[in-house]
């Protein structure tokens, strides 16, 4: 089984408008460091994976509000 990750952001929580434009999501495959995971196990044995989400500052609302969510879908 594999997991598919989708990062989304919104400048408020009331509109329900989640965007993916200009947002990048990196994982171990793109070189994100996997040392010192919460369960203390080696990455190959751990249930955890560290991800890194990046969004240009120009996408942040003038009020400074920004919310991020990561959806995970499991493909069997």
C-alpha positions in Angstrom: 0.0 0.0 0.0 1.1 3.6 -0.6 0.0 6.9 0.7 -0.9 9.9 -1.5 -0.4 13.3 0.2 -2.2 16.5 -0.9 -1.3 19.8 0.8 -3.9 22.5 0.8 -4.1 26.0 2.3 -6.7 28.7 3.0 -6.5 32.2 4.4 -9.7 31.5 6.5 -11.6 28.6 7.9 -15.1 29.8 7.1 -15.1 29.8 3.3 -14.2 26.2 2.8 -12.0 27.3 -0.1 -8.8 25.1 0.1 -6.1 25.8 -2.6 -3.1 24.0 -3.8 -1.7 26.7 -6.2 2.0 27.4 -5.6 2.2 25.0 -2.6 4.9 22.4 -2.7 5.0 19.3 -0.6 8.3 17.4 -0.1 8.8 14.0 1.5 11.7 11.6 2.1 11.9 11.0 -1.7 12.8 14.7 -2.1 15.4 14.6 0.6 13.5 15.7 3.7 15.5 14.6 6.8 13.9 11.6 8.5 16.2 11.4 11.5 14.9 11.6 15.1 11.3 10.6 14.2 8.8 10.7 17.2 8.8 7.0 17.8 12.6 6.8 17.9 12.8 4.2 15.1 14.8 4.2 11.9 12.8 5.6 9.0 12.5 2.2 7.3 10.8 0.8 10.5 8.8 3.9 11.6 5.2 4.7 11.1 6.1 8.3 10.8 7.4 10.4 7.9 8.4 14.0 8.1 7.0 16.2 5.3 7.8 19.8 4.4 5.3 22.2 2.9 6.4 25.5 1.3 4.2 28.4 0.2 5.4 31.7 -1.2 4.8 34.6 1.3 2.8 36.4 -1.4 -0.1 33.9 -0.8 -0.5 34.9 2.8 -3.5 37.2 3.4 -2.9 40.8 4.4 -4.1 39.9 7.9 -1.4 37.3 8.1 -3.9 34.4 8.5 -2.9 31.1 6.9 -4.1 27.6 7.5 -2.6 24.4 6.1 -4.0 20.9 5.9 -2.5 17.7 4.5 -4.9 15.1 3.2 -3.7 11.6 3.2 -5.3 8.9 1.0 -4.2 5.3 1.2 -4.0 3.3 -2.0 -4.3 -0.4 -1.3 
